[in-house]
Amino acid sequence: MDRWIWGFTILFHFGLLGAFVGHLRLAREFTFLVALIGPGGMDQLGLWGGGVMGILLMVGLFYFLFRRLGHPYREISIPEDYILLFLLMVVVLLGNIMRFFGDVHTPDYRSYLQSLLSFRPAFPPALEDSPTKWTLVLHVLFANLLLIYLPFSKLIHMIATFPANLARRV
């Protein structure tokens, strides 16, 4: 049993959960949370949800990639493994670029996301003039490609093995 894979898997999933929670702020502002911790606390929460968790995700993904390129795993790896890693790495890398080098604030991202969800994509003026506009567009594009590919990947099919094994034992 490889203890390193367990450690990096926990690190990756912790980062994924944190990034997901951080992205919830783009869909809706949680006024009770703003009232509780204030705007400075929300910025700190955004730093953790976007910055620290993005770094944790990237570290986990690099470990998974280097593990796949290693000796015993290279022979059993299939192209799908590399496609998933590539999509995840591009999404996380573009997100990290926006987090660390971007200059756009949450309300602008929120209005862009809401325009996408209402099927009327439009850039707010702050995003239109931002140098990170194309980074955001590519981030959303690759995230959508990942979401489209995910139901057909072995990751989703692995989830179904747990209930199937439980049903088989009963």
Backbone as a printed PyTorch tensor [residue, N CA C, xyz], in Angstrom:
tensor([[[  0.8550,  -1.1860,   0.0000],
         [  0.0000,   0.0000,   0.0000],
         [  0.8930,   1.2380,   0.0000]],

        [[  0.6830,   2.1050,  -0.9240],
         [  1.4760,   3.3080,  -1.0750],
         [  0.8780,   4.4260,  -0.2210]],

        [[  1.5910,   4.7830,   0.8510],
         [  1.0880,   5.8390,   1.7430],
         [  1.1500,   7.2130,   1.0890]],

        [[  2.0730,   7.4070,   0.1570],
         [  2.1800,   8.7000,  -0.5030],
         [  0.9270,   9.0030,  -1.3160]],

        [[  0.3880,   7.9960,  -1.9900],
         [ -0.8040,   8.2300,  -2.8050],
         [ -1.9830,   8.6300,  -1.9170]],

        [[ -2.0840,   8.0250,  -0.7410],
         [ -3.1610,   8.4000,   0.1790],
         [ -3.0070,   9.8480,   0.6280]],

        [[ -1.7970,  10.2330,   0.9690],
         [ -1.5570,  11.6120,   1.4170],
         [ -1.8770,  12.6360,   0.3430]],

        [[ -1.4040,  12.3870,  -0.8750],
         [ -1.6620,  13.3400,  -1.9520],
         [ -3.1110,  13.2940,  -2.4210]],

        [[ -3.7590,  12.1480,  -2.2890],
         [ -5.1810,  12.0730,  -2.6320],
         [ -6.0090,  12.8880,  -1.6430]],

        [[ -5.6810,  12.7940,  -0.3690],
         [ -6.3760,  13.6000,   0.6380],
         [ -6.1140,  15.0790,   0.3880]],

        [[ -4.8660,  15.4160,   0.0880],
         [ -4.5000,  16.7990,  -0.2140],
         [ -5.2860,  17.3120,  -1.4160]],

        [[ -5.3590,  16.5150,  -2.4690],
         [ -6.0790,  16.9050,  -3.6760],
         [ -7.5700,  17.0990,  -3.3980]],

        [[ -8.1870,  16.1530,  -2.7110],
         [ -9.6210,  16.2580,  -2.4580],
         [ -9.9510,  17.3830,  -1.4850]],

        [[ -9.0780,  17.6400,  -0.5400],
         [ -9.2690,  18.7760,   0.3570],
         [ -9.2090,  20.0760,  -0.4450]],

        [[ -8.2420,  20.1650,  -1.3630],
         [ -8.1450,  21.3330,  -2.2270],
         [ -9.3390,  21.4710,  -3.1430]],

        [[ -9.8420,  20.3600,  -3.6580],
         [-11.0090,  20.3790,  -4.5330],
         [-12.2520,  20.8550,  -3.7860]],

        [[-12.4210,  20.3780,  -2.5710],
         [-13.5580,  20.8180,  -1.7620],
         [-13.4490,  22.3080,  -1.4520]],

        [[-12.2570,  22.7520,  -1.0760],
         [-12.0630,  24.1700,  -0.7760],
         [-12.2900,  25.0570,  -1.9850]],

        [[-11.8250,  24.6180,  -3.1500],
         [-12.0380,  25.3970,  -4.3760],
         [-13.5190,  25.4320,  -4.7440]],

        [[-14.2220,  24.3230,  -4.5380],
         [-15.6590,  24.2890,  -4.8180],
         [-16.4050,  25.2630,  -3.9020]],

        [[-16.0830,  25.2360,  -2.6210],
         [-16.7280,  26.1520,  -1.6730],
         [-16.3860,  27.5970,  -2.0280]],

        [[-15.1380,  27.8390,  -2.4290],
         [-14.7520,  29.1830,  -2.8400],
         [-15.5060,  29.6520,  -4.0780]],

        [[-15.8100,  28.7400,  -4.9830],
         [-16.5450,  29.1060,  -6.1920],
         [-18.0250,  29.3560,  -5.9240]],

        [[-18.5410,  28.8860,  -4.8020],
         [-19.9440,  29.1510,  -4.4750],
         [-20.1980,  30.6460,  -4.3300]],

        [[-19.1660,  31.3820,  -3.9240],
         [-19.3070,  32.8230,  -3.7820],
         [-19.5260,  33.5040,  -5.1290]],

        [[-19.0930,  32.8690,  -6.2020],
         [-19.3170,  33.4510,  -7.5230],
         [-20.7720,  33.3150,  -7.9600]],

        [[-21.4570,  32.3130,  -7.4550],
         [-22.8570,  32.1130,  -7.8150],
         [-23.7780,  33.0350,  -7.0190]],

        [[-23.4260,  33.2490,  -5.7540],
         [-24.3060,  34.0310,  -4.8860],
         [-23.5000,  34.5760,  -3.7290]],

        [[-23.8100,  35.7850,  -3.3070],
         [-23.1660,  36.3570,  -2.1240],
         [-23.9450,  35.9090,  -0.9010]],

        [[-23.2670,  35.3670,   0.0540],
         [-23.8980,  34.8890,   1.2730],
         [-23.8680,  36.0090,   2.3030]],

        [[-24.9790,  36.7570,   2.3820],
         [-25.0140,  37.9620,   3.2100],
         [-24.8310,  37.6530,   4.6850]],

        [[-25.3320,  36.5070,   5.1490],
         [-25.1500,  36.1640,   6.5520],
         [-23.6780,  35.9690,   6.8750]],

        [[-22.9320,  35.4350,   5.9290],
         [-21.5020,  35.2250,   6.1330],
         [-20.7440,  36.5500,   6.0870]],

        [[-21.1530,  37.4460,   5.1950],
         [-20.5350,  38.7760,   5.1330],
         [-20.7960,  39.5230,   6.4300]],

        [[-22.0260,  39.4160,   6.9550],
         [-22.3490,  40.0750,   8.2130],
         [-21.5660,  39.4680,   9.3720]],

        [[-21.3000,  38.1860,   9.2990],
         [-20.5980,  37.4910,  10.3800],
         [-19.1060,  37.8000,  10.3900]],

        [[-18.4460,  37.7070,   9.2310],
         [-16.9890,  37.8740,   9.2230],
         [-16.5270,  39.1690,   8.5630]],

        [[-17.4310,  39.9110,   7.9310],
         [-17.0770,  41.1930,   7.3370],
         [-16.4300,  41.0470,   5.9720]],

        [[-16.2820,  42.1730,   5.2710],
         [-15.6650,  42.1360,   3.9350],
         [-14.2030,  41.6710,   3.9710]],

        [[-13.4620,  42.0610,   4.9940],
         [-12.0710,  41.6060,   5.1060],
         [-11.9950,  40.1060,   5.3120]],

        [[-12.9200,  39.5630,   6.0850],
         [-12.9770,  38.1140,   6.2850],
         [-13.3520,  37.3810,   5.0150]],

        [[-14.2210,  38.0050,   4.2130],
         [-14.5880,  37.3880,   2.9400],
         [-13.3880,  37.3720,   1.9840]],

        [[-12.5970,  38.4340,   2.0130],
         [-11.3860,  38.4350,   1.1880],
         [-10.4140,  37.3570,   1.6530]],

        [[-10.3110,  37.1880,   2.9640],
         [ -9.4420,  36.1310,   3.5100],
         [ -9.9700,  34.7480,   3.1110]],

        [[-11.2820,  34.5820,   3.1720],
         [-11.8970,  33.3270,   2.7540],
         [-11.6520,  33.0760,   1.2630]],

        [[-11.7170,  34.1440,   0.4570],
         [-11.4300,  34.0130,  -0.9670],
         [ -9.9820,  33.6340,  -1.2250]],

        [[ -9.0710,  34.1750,  -0.4020],
         [ -7.6620,  33.8110,  -0.5420],
         [ -7.4640,  32.3330,  -0.2570]],

        [[ -8.1260,  31.8350,   0.7830],
         [ -8.0070,  30.4050,   1.1080],
         [ -8.6930,  29.5460,   0.0660]],

        [[ -9.9280,  29.9210,  -0.2970],
         [-10.6880,  29.1130,  -1.2550],
         [-10.1020,  29.1240,  -2.6460]],

        [[ -9.4770,  30.2360,  -3.0420],
         [ -8.9190,  30.3180,  -4.3770],
         [ -7.4250,  30.0950,  -4.4190]],

        [[ -6.7060,  30.7630,  -3.5450],
         [ -5.2520,  30.7160,  -3.6060],
         [ -4.6440,  29.4630,  -3.0160]],

        [[ -4.8610,  29.2470,  -1.7440],
         [ -4.2430,  28.1110,  -1.0600],
         [ -4.7710,  26.7920,  -1.6140]],

        [[ -6.0680,  26.7100,  -1.8250],
         [ -6.6380,  25.4730,  -2.3400],
         [ -6.1990,  25.2180,  -3.7850]],

        [[ -6.0080,  26.2780,  -4.5660],
         [ -5.4990,  26.1180,  -5.9230],
         [ -4.0840,  25.5550,  -5.9290]],

        [[ -3.2750,  25.9960,  -4.9840],
         [ -1.9170,  25.4600,  -4.8790],
         [ -1.9500,  24.0010,  -4.4420]],

        [[ -2.8120,  23.6740,  -3.4660],
         [ -2.9370,  22.2770,  -3.0340],
         [ -3.3780,  21.3830,  -4.1860]],

        [[ -4.3300,  21.8710,  -4.9750],
         [ -4.7850,  21.1010,  -6.1310],
         [ -3.6460,  20.8730,  -7.1230]],

        [[ -2.8760,  21.9010,  -7.3810],
         [ -1.7900,  21.7680,  -8.3600],
         [ -0.7210,  20.8060,  -7.8620]],

        [[ -0.3980,  20.8530,  -6.5740],
         [  0.5930,  19.9240,  -6.0110],
         [  0.0960,  18.4890,  -6.1510]],

        [[ -1.1730,  18.2490,  -5.8170],
         [ -1.7400,  16.9100,  -5.9510],
         [ -1.7470,  16.4310,  -7.3870]],

        [[ -2.0990,  17.3200,  -8.3090],
         [ -2.1350,  16.9290,  -9.7250],
         [ -0.7490,  16.6330, -10.2750]],

        [[  0.2480,  17.4080,  -9.8760],
         [  1.6120,  17.1130, -10.3240],
         [  2.0880,  15.7680,  -9.7910]],

        [[  1.7150,  15.4500,  -8.5350],
         [  2.0800,  14.1420,  -7.9970],
         [  1.4290,  13.0280,  -8.8150]],

        [[  0.1300,  13.1940,  -9.1230],
         [ -0.5670,  12.1710,  -9.9080],
         [  0.0660,  12.0060, -11.2870]],

        [[  0.4630,  13.1220, -11.9100],
         [  1.0890,  13.0400, -13.2290],
         [  2.4400,  12.3330, -13.1460]],

        [[  3.2900,  12.7240, -12.2000],
         [  4.6020,  12.0950, -12.0900],
         [  4.4870,  10.6300, -11.6880]],

        [[  3.4660,  10.2990, -10.9130],
         [  3.2410,   8.8990, -10.5490],
         [  2.8600,   8.0980, -11.7920]],

        [[  2.0020,   8.6830, -12.6470],
         [  1.6020,   8.0040, -13.8860],
         [  2.7840,   7.8000, -14.8260]],

        [[  3.7420,   8.7120, -14.7910],
         [  4.9040,   8.6080, -15.6720],
         [  5.9750,   7.6790, -15.1050]],

        [[  5.7840,   7.2410, -13.8530],
         [  6.7470,   6.3440, -13.2070],
         [  6.6410,   4.9260, -13.7280]],

        [[  7.5770,   4.0800, -13.2990],
         [  7.7410,   2.7440, -13.8870],
         [  6.5110,   1.8500, -13.8640]],

        [[  6.0180,   1.3740, -12.7240],
         [  4.9710,   0.3560, -12.8810],
         [  3.6540,   0.9220, -13.3990]],

        [[  3.4220,   2.2190, -13.1940],
         [  2.1280,   2.7950, -13.5550],
         [  2.0810,   3.2590, -15.0100]],

        [[  3.2290,   3.4940, -15.6060],
         [  3.2510,   3.9400, -16.9980],
         [  2.6830,   2.8640, -17.9160]],

        [[  2.9650,   1.6070, -17.5980],
         [  2.5000,   0.5200, -18.4530],
         [  0.9970,   0.2890, -18.3530]],

        [[  0.4050,   0.5990, -17.1970],
         [ -1.0290,   0.3560, -17.0400],
         [ -1.8700,   1.6060, -17.2730]],

        [[ -1.2280,   2.7410, -17.5140],
         [ -1.9680,   3.9810, -17.7720],
         [ -2.5270,   3.9680, -19.1800]],

        [[ -3.7140,   4.4930, -19.3000],
         [ -4.3790,   4.5800, -20.5990],
         [ -4.5270,   6.0580, -20.9570]],

        [[ -4.8110,   6.3740, -22.2140],
         [ -4.9330,   7.7890, -22.6010],
         [ -5.9620,   8.5630, -21.7810]],

        [[ -7.0200,   7.9030, -21.3430],
         [ -8.0410,   8.5880, -20.5420],
         [ -7.4590,   9.1660, -19.2590]],

        [[ -6.4950,   8.4670, -18.6530],
         [ -5.8630,   8.9800, -17.4410],
         [ -5.1880,  10.3190, -17.7030]],

        [[ -4.5100,  10.3990, -18.8300],
         [ -3.8000,  11.6280, -19.1700],
         [ -4.7560,  12.7400, -19.6000]],

        [[ -5.8700,  12.3830, -20.2340],
         [ -6.8540,  13.3910, -20.6280],
         [ -7.4470,  14.0460, -19.3910]],

        [[ -7.8330,  13.2360, -18.4050],
         [ -8.3830,  13.7890, -17.1700],
         [ -7.3700,  14.6640, -16.4490]],

        [[ -6.1420,  14.1890, -16.3530],
         [ -5.1010,  14.9920, -15.7020],
         [ -4.8650,  16.2990, -16.4530]],

        [[ -4.8330,  16.2330, -17.7830],
         [ -4.6220,  17.4360, -18.5780],
         [ -5.7420,  18.4460, -18.3490]],

        [[ -7.0000,  17.9950, -18.4230],
         [ -8.1270,  18.9040, -18.2250],
         [ -8.1060,  19.5170, -16.8240]],

        [[ -7.8690,  18.6920, -15.8200],
         [ -7.8120,  19.2060, -14.4540],
         [ -6.6680,  20.2020, -14.2760]],

        [[ -5.5060,  19.8700, -14.8170],
         [ -4.3500,  20.7580, -14.6570],
         [ -4.5690,  22.0960, -15.3650]],

        [[ -5.1600,  22.0860, -16.5450],
         [ -5.4070,  23.3420, -17.2580],
         [ -6.4140,  24.2030, -16.4970]],

        [[ -7.4860,  23.5920, -15.9960],
         [ -8.4900,  24.3500, -15.2420],
         [ -7.8630,  24.9650, -13.9950]],

        [[ -7.1160,  24.1750, -13.2540],
         [ -6.5080,  24.6780, -12.0190],
         [ -5.4370,  25.7230, -12.3250]],

        [[ -4.6270,  25.4940, -13.3440],
         [ -3.5780,  26.4470, -13.6980],
         [ -4.1750,  27.7920, -14.1150]],

        [[ -5.2020,  27.7680, -14.9430],
         [ -5.8450,  29.0200, -15.3500],
         [ -6.5140,  29.7150, -14.1670]],

        [[ -7.1110,  28.9380, -13.2700],
         [ -7.6880,  29.5250, -12.0650],
         [ -6.6290,  30.1700, -11.1860]],

        [[ -5.4840,  29.5140, -11.0490],
         [ -4.3940,  30.0870, -10.2590],
         [ -3.8370,  31.3530, -10.9050]],

        [[ -3.7620,  31.3730, -12.2300],
         [ -3.2940,  32.5830, -12.9140],
         [ -4.2360,  33.7440, -12.6270]],

        [[ -5.5400,  33.4840, -12.6890],
         [ -6.4910,  34.5560, -12.3870],
         [ -6.4010,  34.9930, -10.9350]],

        [[ -6.2060,  34.0450, -10.0330],
         [ -6.1500,  34.3700,  -8.6140],
         [ -4.9180,  35.2040,  -8.2820]],

        [[ -3.7730,  34.8030,  -8.7980],
         [ -2.5340,  35.4500,  -8.3850],
         [ -2.1150,  36.6140,  -9.2800]],

        [[ -2.5750,  36.6380, -10.5280],
         [ -2.1640,  37.7050, -11.4360],
         [ -3.3350,  38.5230, -11.9580]],

        [[ -4.5480,  38.1890, -11.5630],
         [ -5.7290,  38.9030, -12.0380],
         [ -6.0110,  40.1390, -11.2040]],

        [[ -6.8220,  41.0040, -11.7690],
         [ -7.1630,  42.2490, -11.0770],
         [ -8.6630,  42.5140, -11.0860]],

        [[ -9.4490,  41.4810, -11.2530],
         [-10.9020,  41.6210, -11.3280],
         [-11.5030,  41.1220, -10.0180]],

        [[-12.5750,  41.7540,  -9.6050],
         [-13.1810,  41.4490,  -8.3130],
         [-14.3850,  40.5190,  -8.4580]],

        [[-14.7880,  39.9410,  -7.3530],
         [-15.8400,  38.9310,  -7.3190],
         [-17.1490,  39.3850,  -7.9660]],

        [[-17.6580,  40.5930,  -7.7150],
         [-18.9360,  40.9680,  -8.3650],
         [-18.8830,  40.9230,  -9.8910]],

        [[-17.7210,  41.2380, -10.4640],
         [-17.6010,  41.1730, -11.9250],
         [-17.6440,  39.7310, -12.4140]],

        [[-16.9540,  38.8480, -11.7140],
         [-17.0090,  37.4280, -12.0600],
         [-18.4280,  36.8960, -11.8850]],

        [[-19.0860,  37.3270, -10.8030],
         [-20.4430,  36.8550, -10.5310],
         [-21.3940,  37.2650, -11.6520]],

        [[-21.3010,  38.4870, -12.1140],
         [-22.2070,  38.9190, -13.1870],
         [-21.9160,  38.1610, -14.4850]],

        [[-20.6400,  37.8440, -14.7430],
         [-20.3120,  37.0410, -15.9340],
         [-20.8800,  35.6270, -15.8010]],

        [[-20.7300,  35.0140, -14.6230],
         [-21.2600,  33.6680, -14.4160],
         [-22.7730,  33.6540, -14.5450]],

        [[-23.4420,  34.6560, -13.9890],
         [-24.8930,  34.7050, -14.0930],
         [-25.3460,  34.9110, -15.5400]],

        [[-24.5520,  35.6440, -16.3200],
         [-24.9050,  35.7950, -17.7330],
         [-24.7420,  34.4680, -18.4770]],

        [[-23.7390,  33.6740, -18.0920],
         [-23.5760,  32.3580, -18.7110],
         [-24.7180,  31.4250, -18.3270]],

        [[-25.1080,  31.4580, -17.0590],
         [-26.1810,  30.5740, -16.5970],
         [-27.5370,  30.9460, -17.1870]],

        [[-27.7090,  32.2030, -17.5780],
         [-28.9710,  32.6150, -18.1940],
         [-28.9100,  32.5130, -19.7230]],

        [[-27.8360,  31.9210, -20.2410],
         [-27.6400,  31.7230, -21.6810],
         [-27.6030,  33.0360, -22.4650]],

        [[-27.1200,  34.0980, -21.8150],
         [-26.9000,  35.3840, -22.4650],
         [-25.5070,  35.8790, -22.0790]],

        [[-24.4600,  35.2200, -22.5830],
         [-23.1110,  35.5910, -22.1510],
         [-22.7640,  37.0340, -22.5130]],

        [[-22.2760,  37.7440, -21.4980],
         [-21.8560,  39.1310, -21.6990],
         [-20.7840,  39.4470, -20.6600]],

        [[-19.8010,  40.2020, -21.1060],
         [-18.7420,  40.6160, -20.1930],
         [-19.1230,  41.9300, -19.5240]],

        [[-18.9760,  42.0080, -18.2180],
         [-19.1080,  43.3120, -17.5660],
         [-17.9670,  44.2230, -18.0310]],

        [[-18.1280,  45.5210, -17.9450],
         [-17.0770,  46.4370, -18.4190],
         [-15.7120,  46.1960, -17.7490]],

        [[-15.7170,  45.8520, -16.4630],
         [-14.4410,  45.6050, -15.7830],
         [-13.7310,  44.3780, -16.3520]],

        [[-14.4900,  43.3600, -16.7290],
         [-13.8920,  42.1770, -17.3440],
         [-13.4710,  42.4450, -18.7820]],

        [[-14.2410,  43.2560, -19.4770],
         [-13.9330,  43.5620, -20.8790],
         [-12.5740,  44.2520, -20.9990]],

        [[-12.2540,  45.0930, -20.0370],
         [-10.9930,  45.8390, -20.0680],
         [ -9.8640,  45.1150, -19.3540]],

        [[-10.1520,  43.9740, -18.7440],
         [ -9.1460,  43.2580, -17.9510],
         [ -8.2270,  42.4220, -18.8350]],

        [[ -6.9420,  42.3660, -18.4940],
         [ -6.0480,  41.4780, -19.2480],
         [ -6.3030,  39.9980, -18.9470]],

        [[ -7.0570,  39.7060, -17.8850],
         [ -7.3520,  38.3110, -17.5480],
         [ -8.6440,  37.8090, -18.1870]],

        [[ -9.2200,  38.6010, -19.0970],
         [-10.4830,  38.2110, -19.7320],
         [-10.3440,  36.8670, -20.4430]],

        [[ -9.3060,  36.6960, -21.2340],
         [ -9.1520,  35.4560, -21.9920],
         [ -8.7550,  34.3010, -21.0990]],

        [[ -8.0910,  34.5920, -20.0090],
         [ -7.8000,  33.5320, -19.0380],
         [ -9.0940,  33.0130, -18.4370]],

        [[-10.0090,  33.9220, -18.1260],
         [-11.3030,  33.5210, -17.5840],
         [-12.0990,  32.7170, -18.6060]],

        [[-12.1060,  33.1690, -19.8550],
         [-12.8450,  32.4590, -20.9010],
         [-12.2930,  31.0450, -21.0700]],

        [[-10.9740,  30.9070, -21.0910],
         [-10.3650,  29.5760, -21.2370],
         [-10.6030,  28.7190, -19.9950]],

        [[-10.5880,  29.3390, -18.8210],
         [-10.8610,  28.6150, -17.5740],
         [-12.2750,  28.0250, -17.6190]],

        [[-13.2290,  28.8320, -18.0220],
         [-14.6200,  28.3710, -18.1120],
         [-14.7540,  27.3080, -19.2090]],

        [[-14.0850,  27.5140, -20.3390],
         [-14.1510,  26.5390, -21.4320],
         [-13.6190,  25.1770, -20.9900]],

        [[-12.4340,  25.1420, -20.3830],
         [-11.8710,  23.8590, -19.9770],
         [-12.6340,  23.2480, -18.8080]],

        [[-13.1960,  24.0730, -17.9220],
         [-14.0320,  23.5320, -16.8490],
         [-15.2810,  22.8750, -17.4320]],

        [[-15.8580,  23.5070, -18.4580],
         [-17.0190,  22.9110, -19.1210],
         [-16.6560,  21.6300, -19.8490]],

        [[-15.5020,  21.6120, -20.5190],
         [-15.0550,  20.3800, -21.1720],
         [-14.8700,  19.2580, -20.1590]],

        [[-14.3160,  19.5960, -19.0090],
         [-14.1500,  18.6010, -17.9480],
         [-15.5010,  18.0970, -17.4590]],

        [[-16.4440,  18.9980, -17.2610],
         [-17.7760,  18.5880, -16.8030],
         [-18.5130,  17.7630, -17.8500]],

        [[-18.2890,  18.0720, -19.1290],
         [-18.9030,  17.2830, -20.2010],
         [-18.2920,  15.8880, -20.2480]],

        [[-16.9860,  15.8000, -20.0730],
         [-16.2800,  14.5230, -20.1830],
         [-16.4720,  13.6380, -18.9470]],

        [[-16.6830,  14.2520, -17.8010],
         [-16.7230,  13.5180, -16.5310],
         [-17.7440,  12.3870, -16.4810]],

        [[-18.9790,  12.5600, -16.9460],
         [-19.9320,  11.4390, -16.8540],
         [-19.5250,  10.2140, -17.6660]],

        [[-18.6800,  10.3880, -18.6570],
         [-18.2590,   9.2790, -19.4980],
         [-16.9110,   8.7050, -19.0740]],

        [[-16.3200,   9.2710, -18.0440],
         [-14.9900,   8.8410, -17.6200],
         [-15.0930,   7.7310, -16.5770]],

        [[-13.9470,   7.1270, -16.3010],
         [-13.9450,   6.0570, -15.3200],
         [-14.0650,   6.5870, -13.8920]],

        [[-13.8700,   7.8820, -13.6840],
         [-14.0330,   8.4360, -12.3470],
         [-15.4760,   8.3060, -11.8690]],

        [[-16.4160,   8.6090, -12.7270],
         [-17.8280,   8.4910, -12.3590],
         [-18.2190,   7.0280, -12.2220]],

        [[-17.6880,   6.1940, -13.0860],
         [-18.0340,   4.7790, -13.0030],
         [-17.4510,   4.1450, -11.7430]],

        [[-16.3500,   4.6710, -11.2440],
         [-15.7940,   4.1490,  -9.9940],
         [-16.7000,   4.4540,  -8.8090]],

        [[-17.4220,   5.5740,  -8.8660],
         [-18.3250,   5.9350,  -7.7770],
         [-19.4180,   4.8860,  -7.6380]],

        [[-19.8850,   4.3610,  -8.7560],
         [-20.9610,   3.3730,  -8.7270],
         [-20.5020,   2.0230,  -8.1830]],

        [[-19.1980,   1.7800,  -8.1070],
         [-18.7380,   0.4970,  -7.5950],
         [-19.0000,   0.3500,  -6.1030]],

        [[-19.0130,   1.4530,  -5.3610],
         [-19.2590,   1.3550,  -3.9180],
         [-20.6710,   0.8470,  -3.6100]],

        [[-21.7450,   1.4700,  -4.1720],
         [-23.0760,   0.9150,  -3.9140],
         [-23.2470,  -0.4890,  -4.4970]],

        [[-22.6090,  -0.7530,  -5.6440],
         [-22.7340,  -2.0870,  -6.2500],
         [-22.1090,  -3.1380,  -5.3500]],

        [[-20.9630,  -2.8500,  -4.7780],
         [-20.3250,  -3.7920,  -3.8650],
         [-21.1380,  -3.9790,  -2.5880]],

        [[-21.7560,  -2.9070,  -2.1110],
         [-22.6180,  -3.0230,  -0.9200],
         [-23.8350,  -3.8860,  -1.2280]],

        [[-24.4280,  -3.6880,  -2.4020],
         [-25.6060,  -4.4710,  -2.7840],
         [-25.2350,  -5.9420,  -2.9830]],

        [[-24.0640,  -6.1890,  -3.4630],
         [-23.6150,  -7.5670,  -3.6890],
         [-23.3850,  -8.2990,  -2.3740]],

        [[-22.9500,  -7.5820,  -1.3440],
         [-22.6800,  -8.1970,  -0.0420],
         [-23.9470,  -8.5580,   0.7090]],

        [[-25.0300,  -7.8610,   0.4170],
         [-26.2740,  -8.0790,   1.1650],
         [-26.9850,  -9.3170,   0.7260]]])
